[in-house]
Structure formats: C-alpha cells, structure tokens
Amino acid sequence: MVYDNANTPHVRAGENSRGQVWNIDTDSMVATLMLNQDLGVYSPSLGAAQLLTNGNFMFQSGNVKLSPGSVEVQNSEYTPDGTPVYTYQSIGPSPSYRGWRLPDFYHATLNGSSGPL
C-alpha cells in the first residue's frame, strides 16, 4: 500500500492524491495495481496508508491546504473494491504527519504487532 501525494512533475495539474494497493509477485517480478483510489483532495505532503483488520484500507491526506493558516486532515476508509466506508475531516492550524487506526482506545497494537501511536 502506498499514499501517492500526486506531487511529481508527471502528474497533471489539478489531480488529487491517491491511495494505491499493489500486489507484488517477487518470483515473477510482476507488480499488479489492485486499487487506485482517488481520495478527492490534494495533499502535497504528509499521508498514510493502512490495511485494517477487516480487510479494508485507510488512507490519510494530512496536509490539505484550505487557506493560509488553515489545513484539513482527511482520513478515509475504502473496501478492496474502492467503495467508500467513511471519511473523517478535521480542520485546524496544523497538518498531521501520519494517521493510524487503532482497534480501540485500550490497545496500541494491531494483529499483535506494534503500530505507530
């Protein structure tokens, strides 16, 4: 999984950031794009991608410029076929470096492995 900010020179002006899921076959050296989700906003920096325990994907756009001094952070969940489940948006003065969905407020792990807090 990757968060593609869409801020490289080959991207056309006005494109949104994307969440991508790739299947990498290291035996045959073939990469297959499984999901290429337009996130509906452009974040020139700061983003995250996470596989959730239910098989869905969460992508965070952490630096959506609204106006000088105002930034939107957007977290969105999608099913493997690209169906949106939810979008959470917050507006404030600061961007978010990375988003991470925890299973609940009491456990800081996901599937037994430590995740960012």
HELIX and SHEET records of a PDB file:
SHEET    1   A 3 VAL A   2  ASP A   4  0                                        
SHEET    2   A 3 ARG A  18  ASP A  25 -1                                        
SHEET    3   A 3 VAL A  30  ASP A  38 -1                                        
SHEET    1   B 4 GLY A  47  LEU A  51  0                                        
SHEET    2   B 4 PHE A  57  SER A  67 -1                                        
SHEET    3   B 4 SER A  70  TYR A  78 -1                                        
SHEET    4   B 4 PRO A  84  GLY A  92 -1                                        
SHEET    1   C 2 THR A 109  LEU A 110  0                                        
SHEET    2   C 2 SER A 113  SER A 114 -1                                        
END                                                                             
